[in-house]
Amino acid sequence: MYDPTTASSINSRCDIIILSMNKRKSKAKLKILFGFFILLVGSVFGTVFYYGFDPTLLAKLSFYQNLANPSVRIVKVQEGMRKEEIANIMVDKLNWDQKEKDDFINIHLALNTASLEGYYFPKTYMIYKDEGPSGASAIMFSEFSTQVNKINKPKSKKIINENTAIKIASIIQREAGSKSDMKLISGVIWNRIFKGMKLQMDATLQYAKGSEEEGWWGEVTPEDKKIKSSYNTYLHIGLPPGAIANPGLDAIFAAYDPQKTDCLFYLHDKKGRIHCTKTYEEHKRNIERYY
């Protein structure tokens, strides 16, 4: 016999079961969507920090558009590279041929100026895959101007010629074991300049002898101090004729704002710690002590 009460009870139970199933499906969908969201956020943040992007870019819509654009390439240029090394990165990322690579390295000739080593600002760029040497270099030179203009130069240092500062900064970048060493090394370099001493910086020898075949930053030997090059600061007094690398902002600031010190010599021990001295005799004792 048909019982309306029983039927109603069954319908209610079915409704509850269906509602419960719908809730479970909704929760499952939410979990999946949340999982995708976490993966998306993680990949974006991972890209930002892996490539060294400025985190403030996360607030700009154009950043995400460029990141998803198949015509854009991420080009990471590290501090302390020389222009030939940067050119190799461009070849890899933008698929340049040998002529385009040479044009990038020698862009100063097209601009009728001295070597622009030191002005290829190191950072992570997003560059269109069809960008040529002149466009890519212009992007880097423009970024150099933007970043260097941010430096709050001490009043007493505003008389320093920018070209001089960049030469010193490039040496600091290559000589420093870390950011914490930079101002001290700058102080030593300026002290030696003011005293009319030879700088005797190993990094300048590396630049003088560097090559594609033997490596751009090979280990320095005693014989290298005899290299006939205007970049050999063991032979020539004063700064080299141009920068030896492309320094970052910390090294550039250190060139303008050296640490006050009486030191004229320094070395890094095997743990990378810097030790400076006023005299060569003290420096020799440090060599014996730490090596």
RAJO-V733841 format. One line per field, one symbol per residue. ss: DSSP state (H for helix, E for strand, - for the rest). phi: phi as a letter, one per 40 degrees, with the letter a starting at -180 (. if undefined). psi: psi as a letter, one per 40 degrees, with the letter a starting at -180 (. if undefined). Layout:
ss: ???
phi: ???
psi: ???
This chain:
ss: ---HHHHHHHHHHHHHHHHHHHHHHHHHHHHHHHHHHHHHHHHHHHHHHH----HHHHH-HHHHHHHH---EEEEE------HHHHHHHHHHHH---HHHHHHHH-HHHH-------------EEEEE----HHHHHHHHHHHHHHHH------HHH----HHHHHHHHHHHHHH---HHHHHHHHHHHHHHHH-------HHHHHHHH-E---E------HHHHH----------------------HHHHHHHH--------EEEE-----EEEE--HHHHHHHHHHH-
phi: .cbdcccccccccccccccccccccccccccccccccccccccccccdcccgccdccccbcccccccccccbbcbbbccgccccccdcccdccbfccccccccccbcccccfacdbdhbcccacbbbcccccdccccccccccdcccccccccddcbccccdccccdccccddccccadccccccdcccccccccgcccfbcccccccbcaccchcbcccbdcccbdcaccccccbcgcccacbabccccccccccbcccaccbbaabcccgccbbacbccccccccccbb
psi: hhhdddddddddddddddddddddddddddddddddddddddddddddddefihdeddehdddddddeheehhhhhhiheiidddddddddddefiaddddddddfddddefiiheheeghhahihhhdehiddddddddddddddddeehghideeeehhddddddddddddddhdiddedddddddddddddefihdfhdddddddeiiddeidfihhidddeehgieeheddhiaiieiieahiaddddddddgihhieieiiihaeeeiihiididddddddddde.
